[in-house]
Amino acid sequence: MKLLDRVVSPNEKGKTLADILKEHGLNPKNQNIQVWIDGKLTKVPPDKLELKPGWRIEIVPLPSGGGGGILGAVGAIAVGVLTGGLAAAAVGAAGLSIGAFTISQATVFALGFTVGAGIFSYLTAPKPKLPSFGDVGSDTFGSSPTYSWNGIQTVMTQGVPIPVVYGTHAVGGIRIQYDLGQTDAITAEKVDTNRDGNADILLITRKTDYNGNPTGKFAQPLQDWLLLCEGEIEKVETFYLNDIPYKSFHFYEMFYTSGTATNTDVSLKVTVPVSSILSHEEKFTYLSKNPSKLIHGFWVNLHFPNGLYKINKNSGGMEREPCKFKVRLYRGSEQIGESEEIPLYGQVKEGFVWRFWIGIARSGTPANNPLWGQWQFLDSVTNSDAPYRIEIEKLSEDSPTIYDVNTVYIQSITEELGKVENGYSRPLKVRYPYTAYLYYYLDASPSLSGTLPNAKVVVKGKRVKLYNFETGQWEIAWTDNPAWIIRDILTNSRYGLGDFITEENIDDESFKAFAQFCQEQGYKCNLVLDGFQRGWDLINNLLAKFRAFILRNGSKYKIKFLKDEPPVQMFTMGNVIQGSLKVHFISISDRYNTIEARFLDESDGYKMKTILVSTGERYERKKTIDFFGITDRATVEKECRFLLSWMQKVKRSIEFDVYLDALAVEPGDIFLFSHDVPKWLASGRIVKQEGNILTLDRTVAPETNYIKVRTKDDQILTFEIEKVEETRIHLKTSAPELENCPYLCGKISETPKLYRCIEITRTAENIRHVVAIEHIPELFN
């Protein structure tokens, strides 16, 4: 279901809500939607609910997110359906086409503006307050492994969102699999140790000193696969393991993918840490995490933490010590096979890992290779959901003395997944389209041992659709401009709100203007989306960091941003409904003078930082704001100073009613305001015009020397006054037709009040309620 405003006027009696939903292609049975009537959720079945004229019906889709739940639960977006009072037949030729109807611009205003909970999140309060600028306390970052006081974390768990990286940012990634290898310094050879004609497997070192102690490399290798983020990305710039730059390590292999549709295939493995001692007295049993039909084989890692050796009590020399064991494989309760006795001989004092392979043959004769630790079992059953059970028995007596050492642990077991083709089991390879991932292969080291390393990968992130002002063309490219990042979140159907907002619903001209504004301000958005937050809250909270908000006019979503602009309208005694004006003064307790700003600092490895910015007043009124999306300390400090200046200077808000035909502003617009109650200049309507002589609806002061008039084509013109005769004024220059236009007038030294509209709501059929806050031009210089 795509987002559209639908205006209907059911003239047929007995029409139900189900009829309306069906007309517009909506079906509550297979679409997750809610229906609200006049602001209240209805639970009446649609086929039982008969519509009444004048109802305001909102159909609210409740998506659960896309692309692996990247944004989590996406915020509800209302699809307004007005019944009664807005007949489509009453529209003239200059209408605007939305959906199946043509409605006039006035009707679009009648639908009202939808403003989110961002920079003007206080709009629904009876008494307007200063903007919250999108901060939502300590829950801004939700369950994100990136925005954490513990630092950026690599996670390895199910159900976490795939990150989306915009701009340039560090991300920990999701560990999809890892594989611990065998200690390189240990090799196996066939040796007739007992001189009985049978070759045993003997562990030897590649390098020893005169006493037989190993001097080779005993580091255990690690192969690691990390899902980084949604693709297609620009590139990986650098990465760290346990906060150590990658150049400090020696890699056997390392590469990353950019997240296109043709990513490299990955063999699918599941490594399960075990860390269980294998004793002679008790068999070790392992139950596979996957059904037997999906398993190609197992890697079993045996860890000898103290080495494997025997000391000759007479000579004191080191001799070979055996460790013998046997492996059995079961599918469910059925035994598949049993290995022969596996003797392992060592003359090694250093801790090491030796791994062996348990393969699953689906047909033919199993190919065993004890020299390389490979055993296969034949299992011709290829479609069983039962798991495999591995039983490992240590046949050698335990030797817990200083003379005989054969202590062994099961370190980990890796399940390699596979599929059966033509009677043979083959490793299962998985492709991760549209997801960038990083692979590396290296040895453990003093700075990288004990646990799996925590990765921090700096990614130059997502390529998005943007407008290139130099070429005048739309293109797909990397950007850190907030305008194009917000546009991508709104329209991307894989992980954003694209199931409900299409590119046809975007007011691209406003996004272009916002992109240029961000360039002028030096705004850069460097952001990771990897926590659970309502999509609409995310949009508004992010926009608020760049002095912007979003509104919906008809079926179009439009960006508005705070800057000093010429006023677009005048409200005076001539068009404000009498008795409707209310003036509010914001108390000092609601205006903070200190900001505790939290952000991830790009200059210090994207660590969470807190800075305090204050006006220096004696009594502190502190506000904590999370500047997610901004990683530059200078920008954070600049925005804190702007907010504190706003708090110091913006002290007044107003609300009033006007008739619909007198409304030519939308939220975010600046307008001139004059009214008798607070004595802000003189104002009203022009009663009569005779050339350059205007007759006003009131007597004005003799010293009045200028007048501002809103013309019938919504221009605001200023004229100098030559002479005042009570209600008649003489202009110094000629003027266009101004009869019945609103005006305000006064002395040149007296300027009208400037206000910024922040809310327009419908209170009656042709009456709109306007809420505004004072505009201070010098705040934006």
N, C-alpha and C positions, 0 to 999 in steps of 0.2 A: 504494500500500500504506500503510495507516494503522498507527500504533503500537498494539500490543496485547501484553500478556503472555499467552502461551498455555501452559497446563500440560497435558501429555498423558502418558498411561501406556499405552504400547503393549503390550497383553497378547497380541496375535497374533504368533506366531513368523513370522520371515521378512519382517517389515515393513521397508521401506527408507526412507531419507531422502526420496526422491522421493515416497513415499506421504504422509509427514507434510507436506511442502511443499504437495502438491496439496490435502490436507484443509483447509489454511489459506489457500488462494488464492494461493500463491506459485509463481512460475515462473522459475527461474534463466536461462532462455533469453531472456526479454524483460524481466527485471528485474535491475538491477545490484546483486547481493547477494553477500555472502560468508557461508560457514558455518564456525563455529568449534565444535570439540568439546573440552570440558574445557580451554578456553583455548588450543587450537592450531588454526590454520587448516587445514582439510582441502581437498585437491585431488582427492579421489576423486569420480567422477561420482555424483550423488545416487541414480541407479537401481542403482548397484553397491554402495552403502554400506548394509549391514544393521545396524539399530539394536540396541544392547545395553542392558539395564536399568541404570539408574544414570548414564548419560551426561548431561552438561549441554550442550545444544546452543544456540548463539546464532546467530540469523539477523541479519546486519548489513547493512542497506541502505546503499549508497554513492552518494548523490545528487551531482550536479555543480552544484547551485544553480539558482535560478529567477529569472525576471524580468530576463533579460539578465546573469545571473551576478553579481548584486549582492553576494552573500556569498561568491562563489567556491566552492571545494570545501567542502561542508558536512560537519561531523564525523559519523562513523558512530554510529548509535544501535542498541544491541543489543536484539533482541527475543528474550527468553529462552524456551527450550523445554526443560523438564525432563522426562526420561524415567525412569520407574520411581520407586517410593517415594512418589509423591504421587497416589494413586488418587482420582479425582473422586468415586467412590461412597462414600468415607468421610466425606463432609462432612455436617454437620448442617443444621438449618433456618435457623440464623442466619448463613448464609454470605454471601459477597460475590460478585456476578456479574461475571465478566470473560471476554469472548469467549463461547465456546460452553459454558463450564464454570462451575460454581459452586464456589468454594473458600472455605475459612474464613479468618478473620483470621490464624490460626496459619500457614496455608499461605502467606499473603502474606509473612509474616516469613521463612518458609522459602525464598522466592525471593531474599531478601536485598535490600539497599538499593544502588542505583546512585548513587554520589557522583562528581561530575565532578572536573576538575583545577583547581578554583578555589581557594577560601580554604583548603581542606584537601588541596592537591595532593600533599602528602607522605604520604598514607595508605598507599600501596602499599610504602613503604620498610619494611624489617624493623625498623628502630629509628625510632620516630616523631620527627619534628623539628617545629620551629615552623612555622606557616603561611607560605607564600610570598606570600600575598595576591594571587595572580594575575599577578604580573609575570613576563614571559617574556623579560627582557633587552631587547636593542635591536630585536628583531623584533616587538614588540607591534603596531606600526602597519603592518607589512608594506610593501606597495608603495603606500601611500596618498599621494595628492597633497595631502592636507590636513595630515596629521601629519608634517611635514617641517621640517628645520632651514632649508630654503630659503624657508620660508613657504608659505602656501596658494597652490597653483598652478592655473591654468587649463590643462587638457590638451586636446590635439587629436590623438588617435591612436585607432586601432581596438582593440577588445578590452578597454577599461577598464570597470570596473563603473559603473553609474549610482549616484550617491550616494544614501544614505538619511539624512536629517537628522532627528534627534530633539531635542526641546527647542528651544533657540535657538543657532545656531552659524553661523559663516562657512564658505562653500564656494566653491571656485574654479570649479566647473562644467566641463562638457565642451563645447568649441566644435564645434558640429555643422556650421556653415558660416559663411562671411563673404563680403562682397562689397565690393571697393574701387571707388569711383566715379571719375568724371571731375572734374578740377579745375573748380570752379564759376566761376572768373573768366575762363575761356576759353569763347567761343561760336563757332559756325561759321555762315557766311553764304555764299550763292552770289554770287560777284563775277566779272565778266569781267575778270580781271586782265591778260590779254594783249590785250584788245580784239580778239579774233578771233571773237567771237560765241558762244564757249563759256564757260559759267559754271563757275568752279572753286570748290573749298571753301577759304575763307579763314578762318584763325584770327585772331580779334581779341580784344582785352581789353575788359572792360566799363568799365574806368576806366584812364586813363593820365595821366602828368604831361606837362609841356611838352616833354620829351625823348622821349616815347613809351614811357617805362618804366611797367610796370603798377603801379597802386596798389590794385587790387582784392584780393579774398580768394582766395589761391592754395592754400588748404588742400584736401587730398584727402579726400572723405567716406568713412566706413566704416559698413557695416551688419554687425551681429554678432548671431548667434544662439547662445545658451548653454543647454544642458540643465543645469538646476540640480540636481534631485534627484527622488526618487520622490514622487508626490503621494498624497493631497491634502494640501497644506500650509496653514498658517494664513495666512501672508503673507510678503512680502519686506519687511524693515524698512529696509534701506539697502544701498548697495553702493559699492565703490571701484574705480577704474581706476588701475593702477600706484600703489596706496595713496593716491590723491587722492580725496576725497569726490565723489560724482557731482554735487553741487550746484555744483561749480566748473566744470562743462562746460555748453556749450549743446547741447541735444539737439533734433534735428528731430522725433524720435519716440522713445518709450520705453514699454514695457509688459512685464508678466510674466503668466504663467498660473499658476493654483494647482494644476494637475495633476489635473483631473477627467477623466472619460471623454470629455468634449466639448471638448477643447482646440482652439484656433484652428489652422486649416490653415497650413502653411508650404510655399512653393515650394522645391523641392529643388535646391540648387546645390552644385557642387564647385569650389572655387577652388584653382588650382595655382600657387604662386609660381614664376616663371621667372627673372627678372633676367638676361636674355641680350641682348647687344647685337645689333642688327639692322644688318648691314653690306651694302654694295653688292656685295661680293665673294662673300658666302656666304648662301644662302637659309636661312631659319629654318623648322624643321619641328617640329610638335607632334603627338603621338599621344594621342588621347582616352583617359581612364582608364575610360570606360564604353563598352559596345557601342553601335553607331550606332542600334539600335532604341530605345534609351532616351534619346536626346539630342534636345532641342528646339532648342538653339542654343548659341552661344558668345559670351562677351564677351571682347574682346581689349583689354588696357590697354597703350597706348603711352606710354612715359615719356621726355620730353625734358628731361634733367637740367639742361641749360644754356640752355634756351629754344630758339627757332627764329627766326633773323634773319640779315640780311646788313648789313655796314657798307660804305657807299660810301666808297671810298678817297680820292676827291677832296673830297667835301663833309663826310665824317665822320658823315653822317646814317645813321639806321637804315632799312633797306628790308626788304621782304618776301622771305623765303627759302622756296623750295619744298622739300618732301620728298614724293616720289612713290613709291608702292608698289602692289603687286598681290597679290591673295589667290587661292589655288587650294584646292579642297576635294576630298579623295579618300575613298572608302570602301574600306578595304583597299588594293588596288592599282588600283582603278578610279577614274578622275577623274570627279567629279560636275559640276564647273563651275569657271569662272575669272571673276574680277571684271574690270571695265574698269580702266584706269589711274586710280588715286586720287591726285590732287594735293592736297597739304596745304600751305597758305601761312601763314607766321607772321611776326609782327613783335613777338616777345616775348623779352625777355632773362631772364625768370624761369622757373625750372623748373616744368613742368606735366605733367599726365597727360591724354591724350585717348583715349577708348575707342570702339571700334566693335563693331557687332553682326553676327555671322554666323548668320543664321537658316536653319532647315531647313524647306522647304515640301514637303509630301508629295503635294500635288496642285495643280492650277491653275497660275497664272502667278506667279512670285516677285515680291513687291512691294519694290523697292529705293528707298531714300531716302538718297542720298549726303549731303544736307545734314545729316542727323542721324546719319550714320555707320552706316547700316543696309543690309546686303547679304544677300540670300537666295539659296539654291541649291535647286534642285528635286531631290529624291531620293524617288522613288516606292516604293523598297524599304523595307518597314516592319518586317521581322523578321530583319534580319541581326545576327549576333553579332560581325561584324568591327568594329573601331574606326574612327573617322574620323581622317584625317590632314590637318592644316592646314599649308599651305606659304605663307609670307609672303616676298615678294621686295622688297627696297628698290631702286627703279629709279634714284633720284638718286645721283650720285656723293657719296661721303663727303667732308666739308669740315672736316677737323681743323685749322682756322686760327682766328685771332682775328677774322677778317673774315667768315667764313662758318661758321655753326653750325647743323648739322642732325643731331647725334648723337642716336640714338634707341635705347631699350631696350624689349624686351618685358617689361613688369613682371610681369604675371600673366595667366592665362587662366581664365575661369570657365565651367564646363560647366553649363548649365541643363538639367535632366532633364525629360523629357516622355513622353507616351504618345499613340498615334494613335487618334483617335475619328472615325469617319465620313470617313476619308480626310484628316483634318487633324491636325497635331501640336499638342498643347496642353501647357502647363507641368504638370509633375507636382507635385501638392500632397500633403504628408504630414502626418498628424496624429499627435501624440505623446500618446496617452491615458495617464492616470495618471502623467504626468511633467511637472513644472513646468519652464518654460523662460523665459528673459529675452531680450528683443530691444531693441536700441538702435541709433540712427542719429545720427551726429555727425561733425564735421569734425576733421581732425588739428589739433594745436596744438603749441606749443613743449614742452609737458609730455606730449604724447601723439603721438609720431611715431617713425618709424624701424622699429618692429616692432609686431606686434599687441599690444594692451594686455593685461596680466594683470588679471583680474577677481577681486574678493573680495566675495561677496554674503552679507549677513547674513540668514539665513532663520529665521523662526519656523516650525518644521518640521512634521513629520508629525502628522496627526490619527489617533488610535488609539482602540481600544475601551477604556473605563475605567469604573470604578464611581464614581458621584457619591454621596459620603457624605451630602450635604445632601438630595438628592431620593430616595436609596435606589434609584436606577435605573442600569442600564447605558446608556452613551451613547458616541457617537463625537465626540471633541473633542481639542484640542491639550493636551499635558501635558509637563512635564519631570520627572514623578515616575518614578524608576527602575523601580518595580514594573510599571507599565503598559507601559513601553517594553520591558522584558524579556519580558513576556507577548506583546507584538506580534511580537517577533523569533521567539519560540517557535512561534507559531501561524499566522503569515502565510505562505500558500502561494505568494505571488508572489515574495518575496525572502527569506523566512526558512525555518524548519523545518516549515512547515505541511503539507508532503506526508507528514510522519511523525508530527507531533504535532497533534492537533485540540483544539478547546476542551473536548471531553469528557475529554481527558487532563490538564486543568489543575485543580489543587486551588485553586479561586478563593478559598476562605476564607484560605488561607495568603498569597495575593497581596494580599488586602485588608489583612491584618495587616501585611504588609511595606510596603504603601503608607502606612499610618498611622505606622509606624516611621520611614519616610523623611521624613514631614512633621515628626515630632517632632525628628529629627536635623537638619533643614534641608537634606537631601540633594536636589540637583537634577542630573539627567542631561542634559547637552548634548553631543551625540555626532553624528559623521558616520561612516557606514560606507561606505567607498569603496576599501578595500584588500582583498587576498585573505588571508583567515584562516579556519581551520576553524570552522564554526558553533558547535560545542560548546565549543571553546576560547574563542571570543568570549563566549559566555554566562557561562562561569565566570570569565574574567578581568574582565568588567564587573561581575558581582555582587560579586566580591571587593573592589572599590573602595568598596562600600557595606556592608561587614561581613556579607555574605550568601553563601549557596551554595544549590545546588539538588540535590534528591535525588528518586529515583523509587521509589515504594512501590506495587507492583502496576502498574497502568496509569496512575497519577496522578503528575504532576510537582508537587513541593511546594517552596516557598521556606522556608528556615530562615535566621535572622539572629542575630547575636551581641548579646545583652543579658543583664542580670541577671534571672533568673527563678527561681521556686521549684523545688526539685528534684522530679522526677517519679517517682523510684524510689530504693531503697536496695540496695546490694550489700554483703553482709556475709560472714562466715565460714559463714553458713547457706545461701548460694546460690552462692558462688564455688567452682568445682571446685578441690579441694585440689591444691596444687602448681603451679597454672597462673599465679599472679601474677608479673608482671615489672614492676619499677620502673626507669624510665630518667631520668637527670639530663642535661639538655641543657647541653653545654659552652659556655663563654663565647665560643669562636670561632664558634659557630653563632648567636650573638645579637648582631646589629649594633647600633651605638650612634649611627650617623649615616645619614640618608637623603638621597640626592640625588634630589629629586622633579622630574619633567619633566611639563609640562602646557601647554596652550594658554590663554593669559591673555585672558579676555574684556574686561578693562579696558584692554588695549593691543593692540587690533585682532587678537586671536586669534593672536598671535605665540608661538612656542615659547619657554618660559621654563624655567629651572632654578633651584631654590632648595635650600639645604642646611639641614636641621633636625637638630640634634645634642643629645645629653645633656650635652655639655661634658666628657666623660671625656678623660683624657690621651692614650690610645691609640685611634686612630680605627679602627672596623670599619664600612666604608661599604657601603650597599646602594642600588642605583639602581632606582627604581620609576617606571614610566610611568603617570600618572594620567589616562589617556584617559577621556573621559566626564565629567570634572570640569573646569570652566573658571574656577572661583572660587578665588582664591589663599587666602582664609581657610579654606575647606573643605579644601584640600590640606594646609595647615599643621596644621589640627586632626587630620586623619587620620594625618599623620606623627607627631604627638605621641602619639596613641593607640597606634600601632604600636611606637614606642620604649618607651612605658610597658609594653606587653605583653612586649617583649623583656627588659625589666628584671625583671619580676615572675613571668612564667610560666616555670618552670624544670624542671618535672617532668611526666612522662607515665607512664601505666600501661597494661598489657594483661593480660587474663585471660579465662578460659573460663567460660561458664555453660550450664546446660541450657536448652533452648528455652522450657520452661514458666516459667522464671524471668526471662524477658526482656520488659520493658515499656518500653523506650526506643528511640529512633531517633536517628540522627546529628544532632547539634546540641542534644540534650536534656542537662540538668544532672541529676546524681544524687549521692546521698550514698554515701560509701565508707568502710568500716571493715574492718581486717584485722589479724591477729596478727603477721604477719611484720614490717611496718614499725612495729608497735605503735601503730596508729591506733584507739584505743578498744577496747572489748570488744564482740564481736558473735557471732551464731550464730542458732539457732532456738529458739522457745518450745516446750518439750516438753509442758507441761500447763498448764491454766488452771482455777482454782477461784475463781470470782467475780473479786475484784480481786487475787488471789494468783497469780503466774505462776511456773512452774518452768522454769528455763532449762537449756540443754544444757552449761553450764559454771559454775564458781564465779566470782563477780564481787567486786570490792573493796568493803569495807564502806562506803567513802565515796561510792559511786555514788549519785547522787540524781536521775537522770532516765533515761528509756528512750524510744527512737524505734522504732516498729514499722510495717512495711509490711503493711497489712491485705490480706485476700483480694480486695478490690475495688480494689486498687492505691492506696489512700490511705496517706499517711504521717502517723501520729499520734504526738504526744509526750505522755508521762505523767510526773508527778512521783512519785518513790519515797519512801515513808514509812519503810520498814525493809528491810534486806538480811539474809538468813539463808543464807549460802553460795550455793546455786543457787536459792533461793526469794526472791522480792522481793514486797513489799506496796506496792500502788499507793495513792495518796491518794484516787483517785476510781475509780468503776466503769469498766469497759471492755467493748467489744463482744467478739465471739469472736475470739481471737488465737492459738489453738492452732496450732502448726506454722508460724507466720509468722516471717519473718526479723526480727531486731532488732539494735540497737546501743545501748550504754549507757555512761555515764561521769558525770563531774562537770559541773555547769553551766558551769564555767570551761573545760571541754574541748569543743570543737566538732568534729563529724565533718568529714572532708575532702570538699570539693566538687570534682567532676570533670565535664567536658563530653565526652559521647560523640562521637567523630569517625569511627568505623568499626565496622561489624558485618559479619563474614564467617562463612561456613559452613565448619566444619572436620570435622564428622561429621554423621550423620543428624539427631541431636537436640541437637547442641552448637554454640554460636555463640561466636566469638572477638570480644571487645570491646576496642577501643583508645580511650583517653580522655586528655585533657590537663587539667591542673588549672584550676579556675575561680576567678578572683579577683574578687569582687563589686565592689570599689572601682574596678576598671578602667572600669566602666561608669557611674559616678556623674557 
